[in-house]
Amino acid sequence: MFASKFGIRTFIAFTHDFVAVAVAWWLAYLFRFNFAIPSSSLVFFKETLPWIVLIQAGMFLWLGLYRGLWRYASMPDLKRIFVALVIGTVTVLLVLWLLGRIVNIPGAVILLAPLLLLLIMGGSRLIYRAWKERRLYSLESYEAKLVLILGAGSTAMSLVKELAGSRDWHVVGMLDDDPRKLGTRLQGVRVLGMIKELPHWVQKLNVGHVIIAIPSVARRIHRQALEVCSEIGVKAMTVPSYVDLISGKTTVSKIREIELDDLLGRAPVVLDDDGLHGLLAGKVILVTGAGGSIGSELCRQLVAFKPDRIVFLELNEFALYNIQEEFLLRFPEIGMSFVIGDIKDRARMMQLFTQFRPSVVFHAAAYKHVPLMEQENACQALLNNVLGTYILAQVAVSFGVEKFVLISTDKAVNPVSIMGASKRLAEMVCQALQQSISKKQTHDQNNSFHQTCFVMVRFGNVLGSTGSVIPKFREQIAKGGPITVTHPEMTRYFMSIPEAAQLVLQAGLMGGTNGGGEIFVLDMGDPVKIVDLANDLIHLSGLGEEDIRIVFSGLRPGEKLHEELLAASESTLPTPHQKLRIAQAREVDEQWLSDLVTWLNEVTVLSDQEVRDQFAKWVPEYTNKEVAH
């Protein structure tokens, strides 16, 4: 009856404790009388034992000692046992006192019996847990992946602790370059040697996986570990980034494969959270190109600052659908509107601004694929990237938008491509609009209407963005190669998509301190050879150069061998943020803007060469040639 009501495990545990009470009191009498209990004391023991056992067992049930499983016995369980023993023992003594029999119990027995019972009950539970875990390990260790951990710091120790109960991973050791840690045990795992000894320990321990548990590690360590692991045929993995760990987005046990972002080795971005909350919290934010790589990541970053509403503006229906599916699922607490529209459509832009009244606009919509815009599509690049920007910016000004942030590119510096020239022209449009606003503000000091501040952000390539080289390389590797690289010496500046989005937000906040119209240049670090990037992707795929060939196809239309972040005539000013500088670019005036807009409004269809000729007129630094070597 009891077993059917409470379960067989509970019945066995209760029976164990029931017997344990009797054994503990019996042992207490034996110890007290040196294993020669007098007959009078033995008779008294037999008379009182049923009372003792029933009272103690009743307390165990009443205090819920059987709600947990012995396999997971821990300190909280031992505390509950201790409390139950104290209450039970006091109750036993109180009952015996009321019956007038307490004087017959030796004082040593009263002290020994609860201690022995605690030892029996707590010890049996811990022994069972140790046996169970050892048994499970012996059954599952054949399936668990043997792993070495690089690093023996706080992150590595947290990782070892979280993996201790994992059926998938078994940590056999740690490697660290701190000589003070060599030979020590951290969380029960020994620090075997230095990181450079990785091949030796992999071979000796027959390890198949290596986890880099140093989230702020330099690019050099990731790259060396990846190369060594590729050579010796083991899988290199890493823990989440330092930013994700400190933000609480994830835990160290969320092991992942090494990515290109890790090989860049860029330090995490430090944002002015208080300032960004002041700019964005409770506001309506409009993001154009919200379905693209940068636009969608901007929206993800914006969520953290609790805007009142994010308006996702996108021309591509499928891209908008995908981003809608993601955000409605992940961020249901944020107000969101998903709208289709063309930035060149003034009426649609007026409708959206009238309906939503955005305070901040992030303009990421653009045609940005260099070779595609260079041939057959030059006029569309001009209309979308320049006229579209002007229309959107003008509408934003008319509605008193606080900040208008234009996403630009390093290809706007001394441009040789249609795409680069169109983005430089878009920068100049925003500069001219800012000058116009500043003049009106000077002449009308009493104007209470909020004036728009324009901010341009210029940066290089982002890893994995739509249309970039990384997805193409991955596709070529999946097909078995070859990887096509345009030139063995071609370099580009790279940063991760999240880093680019974070710096765009930071630049948006800082813009306006010099009157607006600033062009912020992001710290892109050192340029990376595209051929090195291709080799990194081959290694990340667990392959070698002998498996995937690299062939050089030659520069494509509109491509430079090396990109620039500043033109020869430009210099930069420092900002309070170490990763942002302000480019002192050539300025344009209102008359220039008026003439440009007049011409743009007359444009219907132009040939590629006609667009190039016009760019040479409007953008003096543009080099009018189809392919730059």
Secondary structure, DSSP 8 states (H G I E B T S, - for coil): -HHHHH-HHHHHHHHHHHHHHHHHHHHHHHHHTTT---HHHHHHHHHHHHHHHHHHHHHHHHTTTTSS-GGG--HHHHHHHHHHHHHHHHHHHHHHHHTT-GGGS-HHHHHHHHHHHHHHHHHHHHHHHHHHHHHHHHHHTTTSEEEEEE--SHHHHHHHHHHTT-SSEEEEEEE-S-GGGTT-EETTEEEEE-GGGHHHHHHHHT--EEEE--TT--HHHHHHHHHHHHHHT-EEEE---HHHHHHTS--TT--EE--HHHHHT-------HHHHHHHHTT-EEEEETTTSHHHHHHHHHHHTT--SEEEEEES-HHHHHHHHHHHHHH-TTSEEEEEE--TT-HHHHHHHHHHH--SEEEE------HHHHHSS-HHHHHIIIIIHHHHHHHHHHHTT-SEEEEE--GGGSS--SHHHHHHHHHHHHHHHHHHHHHHHHHH-TT--S---EEEEEE--EETT-TTSHHHHHHHHHHTT--EEES-TT-EE-EE-HHHHHHHHHHHHHHTTTTSS-EEEEE---S-EEHHHHHHHHHHHTT--TTTS-EEE----TT--SB--SS-TT-EEEE-SSTTEEEEE-----HHHHHHHHHHHHH-S---HHHHHHHHHHH-TT----S---
